[in-house]
């Protein structure tokens, strides 16, 4: 039986569409995550970034790979229902942590999060994976947007750098250009969400987010998890996150001392 927070309809939607909203996944952990975000912003990690150019209003901060130094994040990752819900959605017997990610859009940040797939940035391959994107503030217009079915496209979307808008790897012909889902009439899913709700989406799902033109903050916590078929894969350049010195080889299950198993059937 799946976890009480997830239904068979949710599992079917996740497999078919590559994205589904899970109500209240982190509802009991919102205050802890807010505290972790404040700590993260006060003490940024080595990958922290400001994603606005001079003259653009607001603030768009993101950072990742901090869960092992921010105790609130680690507690939520290990003790929330996220791992068990992920296993149900993925159809996986076990769940590994990949990394955490926070994305903060302060009021008046008009810049949208560019359309992208996460998978091409990562050094992991496989279809059993899930990202949870959970707002820590009510969101209406600044919610996550996902293109249904894009995780099943034959060719991945070109990964780019958000600020410089340059290509991430030197082999752009291996990728399809970044589409404009609104202009091209794609099936874009987005949800009005309360703090602690979570969108679950596949690493191959094309997604983005509108700017935050509301008068309130839009803090979001993301958690990337891996399932049974996840394997290390080599990319033609430095991945994001890079995890320097990991010493893994192509085809290897990700090393459990760095990427711990947090759920096992």
N, C-alpha and C positions, 0 to 999 in steps of 0.2 A: 504494500500500500504506500502511495506517496505521502509526503508530509501534509498535515492538515492545511497548510497555507497554499498548497498547489493542487489543482485538480487535473484529471485526465485531459480535460479540454485545454488547460494551460500547457500541458506537455505537448499535445498535438499542435497547438498554435506555435509553440516554440520551434518544434521540428519543421513545420511547414513554412512559417513566416520569418523565422530567425529572430523574433522579438515578441515579448509578451510582458504585460505589467502584472507584478505580484503585489497585491495590496498588503501593506503593513509588514513587509519582510523585516525591516529594521525598526519597527514602531517602538519597541521597548529599549532601543539603543540610541535614540536620537540625541539625547543630552550628552551621552558619552562621545558620540561622533562629533558633535559640535565642539566639545572640549578638545578633542583630538585635532580638529581643523584649526582651532585657535592656536594650539601649541605648534602645529605644523607651520602656520603663517608667521608666528613669532620666531620660530627656529627653523627656517627653510633647509631642506636637504640639498645635496649637490646637484640635483636635477631640476630644481625649482626654476620656473620661467615666468616672465611677464610677457603677455602675448598681444600687447598693443604697440602701435607705432607712435612716435611723438605727435601730439595733437589730437589723437583719438581719445574720446572721453571715457571716463570710468576706470575700471581696473579688471583685468582678466588674468588671474594667477592660477598656475597649476604646478603640481609637484607629485612625484610618485616614489615608490619603494621606501616608504618610511615606517611600515607597520612594525618592524622589529625594534624601532627606537621610540615609538609613540604607543604607550601602553594601552591607551583607549582603543586604538585601532586593533592591536593584537587581541585584546579581550573580546571585541565584537567579532573578529574573524574566527576565533576559536570557539566562542560560546553562543553565537546567534544561530538561527536556523539556516543561514545562508548555504552552508556546505551540503546539508541534507536536501534542501530545495534544489540546489545545483545538480546533485546526483540524479534526482528525479527528472529534471528537465533534460539533462544530457543523455539519460539512459546509461549511466556509468556506475560501476561498482565502487569506485573510489574517487576522491577529490583531492587535488593538490592545490596549494596556494601558488599563484604566479606573482601577482603584485597588487598593491593598492594604488589609488590615484585620486587626488582631490582637485576639483575645478571650481574656482570661485569667480563669479561675475558680480561685481559690486553694482549698486544702482547707477543707471545712466551709461552702462556699457553696451553700446549699440552693435559692436562687432559680433557677428555670429561665429559659432564654432564651425570651421569648414567641414564640408562633407568628406568623409573618409571611412575606410575600413581599418580596423585595428590590426588584423592579421598580418598584413605585409610589413608592418613595423617590427613585428615580434620574431624571435628565433624559434618559434614552436609551430608545429604543423599537426593537423588532426581536426576532426569535426566535432569531437566531444570537448566542448569548451563553453564557458559562459562568462559574460561580464554583467555585473549588477551595477546600475547607475541609480543612486538614491539621493533625492533632494533633502536637504535639512531645513528647508523653508518651503512654504506652499508655492507651487509653480503653476502657471497657466500658460503664458506666452513663451516663457524661457525654458520650456520642457525639452527633453531629448526627442529627436525626430529620427525614425528608422524607416528604411525602404524595405517593405515586405518582400521576401524571397531573394534578396540580393546576396545572401550567403550561399546561394546555389548558382551564381553566375559562373560562367566557364573561365573567365579571365579576371584576375584581381585588379582593383583600382589603384592607379599610380599613387604611392605615398609621397606627400610633400611636407616641407617644413612650414608650420603655421605662420610664423612671423615673416620670414624672407620669401615664402611662396616658391622656393626652389625644390627641385626633385631630390628625394631622399637617397636614391640609389643611382648608379651610372647606367642603368639598362632600361630606360623608359619604354622601349618597344615590347618588353615582356608584360606590360600592364595596359589596361584600357584607360583613356583619359577620365579625369574626374567629371562625372555627369552633373547636370543641373536638374535634380529630380522634380522640382516644381515646374520648370519650363517644359520638361519632357513628359509630364503627366504620369509620373510613377506613383505607385501606391505608398504614400507616406503615412506612417502611423505616429501619432503623438498623443499624449495623455495629460489631462489635468491631474496633478499629483499633490498629495499631502506629505509632510515630513515622515520619512520612514517607509513610504512606498518605494518600490524599485522596479525599473525596467530591466528585464533580463534579455540580453541580446548576444548573438553569436559573434565571434571575432571577425567573421566574414560579412557581417551585416553592415551595409552602408548607413552611416548615421551622421548627424550634426545637431546643432541647437541654435535657436534664434538668440539674438542679443537680449540683454536684460534692460529693457527700457522702463521697467516698473520702479517704484520708489522703495523697494525692499531688496535685500541681498538675495543672491541665489548661490547657496553653498551646496555642492554635490560631492558625495563620497562614492567612489567606484571601487569595486573589488573584482579582480580577474582570477578565475579559477579554471582548472584543467581536469580532464577526465582520463579514462583508461587509454585512449589511443594517442594521447599527446606525446610527441617525440621532438627532440631537438633537430632543427634544420638550419643549414648554413645559408646566410643571405649575402648578397654582393656588396656589403658595406656594414658599417656600425649600426646595430639595431637600437631600437628604443622600446624599453630600457636596454642598456648594453650589458649589464652584469659582467663587468670586466673580470678576467681570470677564472671563468667558470670551468674551463678545461673539459667541456663536454664534446662529444663527437656526434656526427650526423646519425640519426636513427636511435639515439639513446633516450631512454626515459629520463626526464629531468631529475637531477640529483636531489634526493630527498632531504639532505642536510641544508640545502638552500631553499628548496621548494617543498615544505613539509606536507605530508598527507594529513588532512584534517577530518576526513570521513572515510570509513571503510565499511562496506556491507558485511 
